[in-house]
Amino acid sequence: MLDECVTKKVIVLLEGHTVFTIGQMEWKGLKNGMLLKQAEQNKFDILLTIDKNICYQQNTAKYNLAIVVLDTNNSNIESLQEYIPNFIKQINFFEKGKLYIIEK
């Protein structure tokens, strides 16, 4: 699941994985708590975001999905593509109920 703050252009970099956007799920505008509940109820494994504040705003451990934060200051595809290789390398090791920060 791509958070609303992550450009959907990143989907092409995630080839081979099933990826949905907030818009596709018709969840635009949901606050983080409700978004995490919806993602969990719909059996998503990972929420991919650039929202570094999510760990301060939510008790991420109580949700049955992994939350992955790309440590970037913007959602430009040029910036995000620098983080995706590290994300892909770790994707099979993410555990639900945990938050991960991905650096370049």
N, CA, C and O of each residue as an XYZ file, in Angstrom:
416
protein
N       0.846     -1.171      0.000
C       0.000      0.000      0.000
C       0.888      1.229      0.000
O       1.759      1.366      0.858
N       0.675      2.125     -0.956
C       1.404      3.386     -1.009
C       0.605      4.448     -0.274
O      -0.575      4.658     -0.555
N       1.249      5.108      0.659
C       0.619      6.212      1.370
C       0.332      7.336      0.383
O       0.943      7.417     -0.683
N      -0.587      8.183      0.749
C      -1.004      9.288     -0.109
C       0.164     10.234     -0.428
O       0.171     10.880     -1.476
N       1.130     10.314      0.460
C       2.259     11.230      0.271
C       3.346     10.667     -0.641
O       4.334     11.350     -0.912
N       3.183      9.446     -1.114
C       4.159      8.822     -2.014
C       3.586      8.841     -3.432
O       2.476      8.363     -3.669
N       4.351      9.396     -4.365
C       3.876      9.464     -5.748
C       3.597      8.065     -6.296
O       4.354      7.123     -6.061
N       2.505      7.958     -7.022
C       2.166      6.658     -7.600
C       3.122      6.253     -8.717
O       3.085      5.112     -9.179
N       3.970      7.170     -9.152
C       4.977      6.851    -10.172
C       5.948      5.786     -9.682
O       6.607      5.132    -10.490
N       6.042      5.606     -8.379
C       6.969      4.628     -7.806
C       6.529      3.186     -8.107
O       7.331      2.260     -7.985
N       5.293      2.996     -8.488
C       4.773      1.655     -8.775
C       5.612      0.941     -9.825
O       5.843     -0.263     -9.715
N       6.072      1.667    -10.840
C       6.880      1.025    -11.885
C       8.196      0.489    -11.338
O       8.778     -0.428    -11.917
N       8.671      1.051    -10.231
C       9.912      0.589     -9.610
C       9.686     -0.638     -8.727
O      10.639     -1.266     -8.266
N       8.432     -0.967     -8.499
C       8.071     -2.091     -7.634
C       7.492     -3.252     -8.438
O       6.672     -4.020     -7.936
N       7.925     -3.368     -9.675
C       7.459     -4.425    -10.564
C       7.640     -5.789     -9.892
O       8.665     -6.056     -9.265
N       6.638     -6.632    -10.034
C       6.687     -7.955     -9.421
C       5.999     -7.999     -8.066
O       5.870     -9.065     -7.463
N       5.558     -6.839     -7.588
C       4.855     -6.761     -6.303
C       3.468     -6.184     -6.545
O       3.277     -5.361     -7.440
N       2.522     -6.610     -5.760
C       1.174     -6.066     -5.857
C       1.128     -4.782     -5.044
O       1.365     -4.791     -3.836
N       0.822     -3.686     -5.713
C       0.836     -2.381     -5.073
C      -0.490     -1.678     -5.332
O      -0.983     -1.645     -6.460
N      -1.058     -1.118     -4.269
C      -2.272     -0.320     -4.374
C      -1.989      1.068     -3.830
O      -1.150      1.243     -2.946
N      -2.694      2.050     -4.365
C      -2.586      3.413     -3.855
C      -3.804      3.718     -2.987
O      -4.817      3.019     -3.032
N      -3.675      4.761     -2.212
C      -4.793      5.213     -1.384
C      -5.973      5.581     -2.282
O      -7.125      5.297     -1.954
N      -5.677      6.213     -3.416
C      -6.730      6.590     -4.358
C      -7.478      5.398     -4.912
O      -8.703      5.430     -5.026
N      -6.750      4.337     -5.260
C      -7.395      3.129     -5.779
C      -8.333      2.515     -4.743
O      -9.368      1.949     -5.092
N      -7.969      2.630     -3.482
C      -8.786      2.062     -2.407
C      -9.887      3.023     -1.964
O     -10.722      2.680     -1.126
N      -9.883      4.229     -2.534
C     -10.843      5.285     -2.187
C     -10.734      5.674     -0.711
O     -11.737      5.860     -0.022
N      -9.492      5.789     -0.249
C      -9.208      6.164      1.149
C      -8.566      7.533      1.255
O      -8.002      7.862      2.298
N      -8.632      8.338      0.213
C      -8.006      9.663      0.255
C      -8.557     10.466      1.425
O      -9.759     10.464      1.692
N      -7.648     11.155      2.116
C      -8.045     12.021      3.215
C      -8.142     11.344      4.569
O      -8.361     12.014      5.578
N      -7.983     10.014      4.613
C      -8.043      9.337      5.914
C      -6.829      9.721      6.751
O      -5.708      9.779      6.247
N      -7.062      9.976      8.010
C      -5.967     10.253      8.939
C      -5.214      8.955      9.178
O      -5.744      7.869      8.942
N      -3.965      9.070      9.650
C      -3.096      7.899      9.781
C      -3.709      6.750     10.580
O      -3.599      5.596     10.166
N      -4.347      7.035     11.706
C      -4.934      5.967     12.513
C      -5.982      5.181     11.754
O      -5.973      3.950     11.772
N      -6.879      5.877     11.092
C      -7.929      5.215     10.317
C      -7.339      4.510      9.099
O      -7.781      3.423      8.726
N      -6.343      5.136      8.485
C      -5.681      4.521      7.336
C      -5.013      3.205      7.733
O      -5.133      2.210      7.019
N      -4.325      3.194      8.845
C      -3.673      1.970      9.308
C      -4.699      0.892      9.626
O      -4.473     -0.282      9.332
N      -5.816      1.272     10.220
C      -6.887      0.298     10.508
C      -7.438     -0.291      9.216
O      -7.622     -1.503      9.107
N      -7.700      0.573      8.239
C      -8.236      0.105      6.954
C      -7.248     -0.830      6.258
O      -7.633     -1.876      5.736
N      -5.970     -0.442      6.255
C      -4.950     -1.276      5.608
C      -4.863     -2.637      6.299
O      -4.738     -3.668      5.639
N      -4.928     -2.633      7.607
C      -4.873     -3.878      8.374
C      -6.105     -4.749      8.085
O      -5.978     -5.949      7.841
N      -7.273     -4.148      8.115
C      -8.514     -4.893      7.871
C      -8.580     -5.466      6.455
O      -9.226     -6.487      6.220
N      -7.913     -4.808      5.526
C      -7.897     -5.274      4.138
C      -6.692     -6.144      3.824
O      -6.390     -6.409      2.661
N      -6.004     -6.586      4.879
C      -4.928     -7.585      4.791
C      -3.698     -7.130      4.010
O      -3.010     -7.944      3.394
N      -3.421     -5.809      4.040
C      -2.180     -5.340      3.441
C      -1.023     -5.735      4.337
O      -1.168     -5.795      5.558
N       0.120     -6.004      3.737
C       1.311     -6.394      4.493
C       2.176     -5.199      4.874
O       2.759     -5.164      5.957
N       2.254     -4.216      3.969
C       3.175     -3.093      4.149
C       2.488     -1.782      3.769
O       1.776     -1.704      2.768
N       2.715     -0.765      4.582
C       2.368      0.603      4.209
C       3.683      1.306      3.924
O       4.533      1.413      4.808
N       3.860      1.787      2.698
C       5.067      2.494      2.294
C       4.770      3.987      2.312
O       3.849      4.450      1.639
N       5.553      4.743      3.084
C       5.299      6.161      3.284
C       6.597      6.946      3.326
O       7.680      6.366      3.403
N       6.486      8.266      3.275
C       7.623      9.136      3.553
C       7.326      9.987      4.786
O       8.097     10.887      5.119
N       6.226      9.709      5.457
C       5.802     10.441      6.652
C       6.627     10.004      7.857
O       6.320      9.000      8.500
N       7.673     10.763      8.155
C       8.573     10.421      9.261
C       7.927     10.631     10.622
O       8.435     10.133     11.627
N       6.827     11.350     10.671
C       6.150     11.616     11.939
C       5.202     10.499     12.357
O       4.705     10.501     13.483
N       4.950      9.567     11.483
C       3.977      8.516     11.779
C       4.337      7.754     13.055
O       3.453      7.330     13.799
N       5.617      7.584     13.303
C       6.037      6.841     14.501
C       5.765      7.625     15.778
O       5.688      7.034     16.855
N       5.617      8.943     15.679
C       5.312      9.773     16.850
C       3.813      9.960     17.021
O       3.336     10.227     18.124
N       3.083      9.821     15.942
C       1.650     10.073     15.955
C       0.819      8.822     16.221
O      -0.322      8.916     16.673
N       1.391      7.647     15.940
C       0.641      6.399     16.044
C       1.439      5.348     16.813
O       2.669      5.336     16.772
N       0.736      4.481     17.504
C       1.361      3.304     18.112
C       1.398      2.248     17.011
O       0.506      1.406     16.910
N       2.430      2.307     16.199
C       2.495      1.450     15.012
C       2.577     -0.036     15.356
O       2.225     -0.877     14.529
N       3.027     -0.365     16.542
C       3.170     -1.769     16.947
C       1.824     -2.471     17.081
O       1.769     -3.700     17.033
N       0.749     -1.726     17.246
C      -0.554     -2.371     17.449
C      -1.243     -2.777     16.143
O      -2.308     -3.393     16.168
N      -0.638     -2.433     15.010
C      -1.237     -2.769     13.726
C      -0.558     -3.983     13.108
O       0.659     -4.148     13.198
N      -1.354     -4.814     12.491
C      -0.845     -6.046     11.893
C      -0.385     -5.792     10.454
O      -0.868     -6.415      9.509
N       0.551     -4.870     10.318
C       1.196     -4.610      9.048
C       2.519     -3.913      9.331
O       2.674     -3.257     10.361
N       3.459     -4.056      8.425
C       4.746     -3.372      8.554
C       4.587     -1.965      7.993
O       3.928     -1.760      6.974
N       5.195     -1.007      8.667
C       5.186      0.370      8.197
C       6.615      0.709      7.806
O       7.534      0.622      8.620
N       6.786      1.095      6.553
C       8.116      1.370      6.017
C       8.174      2.830      5.597
O       7.381      3.289      4.774
N       9.127      3.551      6.176
C       9.305      4.969      5.897
C      10.567      5.158      5.069
O      11.660      4.778      5.489
N      10.407      5.745      3.895
C      11.569      6.109      3.084
C      12.083      7.439      3.628
O      11.331      8.412      3.682
N      13.335      7.494      4.025
C      13.925      8.652      4.691
C      14.309      9.737      3.696
O      15.487     10.041      3.505
N      13.297     10.310      3.070
C      13.483     11.368      2.079
C      12.619     12.560      2.465
O      11.678     12.437      3.248
N      12.951     13.701      1.910
C      12.201     14.918      2.214
C      11.137     15.247      1.177
O      10.385     16.209      1.337
N      11.072     14.443      0.107
C      10.057     14.718     -0.906
C       9.645     13.433     -1.607
O      10.256     12.378     -1.436
N       8.596     13.558     -2.397
C       8.041     12.391     -3.081
C       8.351     12.393     -4.573
O       7.678     11.711     -5.346
N       9.347     13.142     -4.976
C       9.734     13.132     -6.389
C      10.247     11.746     -6.751
O      10.984     11.131     -5.982
N       9.863     11.266     -7.900
C      10.290      9.941     -8.335
C      11.809      9.860     -8.406
O      12.385      8.806     -8.137
N      12.464     10.960     -8.764
C      13.924     10.976     -8.840
C      14.548     10.710     -7.464
O      15.568     10.027     -7.363
N      13.946     11.240     -6.432
C      14.434     11.011     -5.066
C      14.092      9.606     -4.590
O      14.940      8.917     -4.023
N      12.869      9.183     -4.815
C      12.414      7.884     -4.318
C      13.163      6.723     -4.946
O      13.400      5.712     -4.284
N      13.536      6.847     -6.203
C      14.217      5.732     -6.864
C      15.556      5.409     -6.214
O      16.082      4.314     -6.411
N      16.113      6.321     -5.455
C      17.360      6.063     -4.734
C      17.140      5.160     -3.518
O      18.082      4.527     -3.042
N      15.921      5.096     -3.019
C      15.589      4.318     -1.818
C      15.019      2.937     -2.147
O      15.117      2.012     -1.340
N      14.439      2.804     -3.308
C      13.738      1.570     -3.668
C      14.644      0.339     -3.675
O      14.194     -0.717     -3.230
N      15.884      0.404     -4.147
C      16.718     -0.808     -4.085
C      16.883     -1.357     -2.661
O      16.835     -2.571     -2.464
N      17.075     -0.489     -1.681
C      17.186     -0.948     -0.288
C      15.853     -1.491      0.222
O      15.822     -2.456      0.985
N      14.763     -0.873     -0.199
C      13.442     -1.363      0.174
C      13.225     -2.778     -0.381
O      12.790     -3.674      0.342
N      13.530     -2.967     -1.654
C      13.346     -4.269     -2.298
C      14.214     -5.342     -1.639
O      13.760     -6.471     -1.449
N      15.450     -5.002     -1.291
C      16.342     -5.966     -0.640
C      15.775     -6.472      0.684
O      16.020     -7.612      1.078
N      15.014     -5.614      1.366
C      14.512     -5.953      2.694
C      13.057     -6.433      2.714
O      12.571     -6.882      3.752
N      12.376     -6.343      1.603
C      10.926     -6.540      1.571
C      10.478     -7.882      2.159
O       9.416     -7.952      2.779
N      11.245     -8.921      1.982
C      10.852    -10.230      2.503
C      11.151    -10.408      3.982
O      10.809    -11.436      4.566
N      11.782     -9.420      4.588
C      12.166     -9.522      5.993
C      11.366     -8.601      6.910
O      11.531     -8.650      8.129
N      10.509     -7.769      6.345
C       9.695     -6.879      7.167
C       8.710     -7.692      7.993
O       8.077     -8.621      7.489
N       8.587     -7.338      9.257
C       7.658     -8.022     10.158
C       6.483     -7.102     10.477
O       6.651     -5.902     10.693
N       5.314     -7.683     10.500
C       4.118     -6.917     10.838
C       4.218     -6.434     12.283
O       4.730     -7.134     13.157
N       3.720     -5.229     12.509
C       3.768     -4.636     13.834
C       5.042     -3.842     14.087
O       5.255     -3.332     15.187
N       5.884     -3.739     13.070
C       7.144     -3.007     13.229
C       7.231     -1.871     12.215
O       6.600     -1.887     11.158
N       8.043     -0.886     12.589
C       8.281      0.263     11.728
C       9.736      0.227     11.280
O      10.633     -0.043     12.079
N       9.964      0.498     10.009
C      11.302      0.458      9.430
C      11.581      1.794      8.728
O      10.700      2.379      8.098
N      12.808      2.249      8.853
C      13.260      3.448      8.147
C      14.253      2.974      7.076
O      15.230      2.292      7.384
N      13.995      3.338      5.833
C      14.865      2.954      4.726
C      15.690      4.168      4.309
O      15.154      5.224      3.974
N      16.994      3.988      4.339
C      17.905      5.045      3.897
C      18.467      4.665      2.530
O      18.256      3.551      2.053
N      19.182      5.594      1.906
C      19.784      5.337      0.598
C      20.762      4.196      0.667
O      21.366      3.839     -0.344
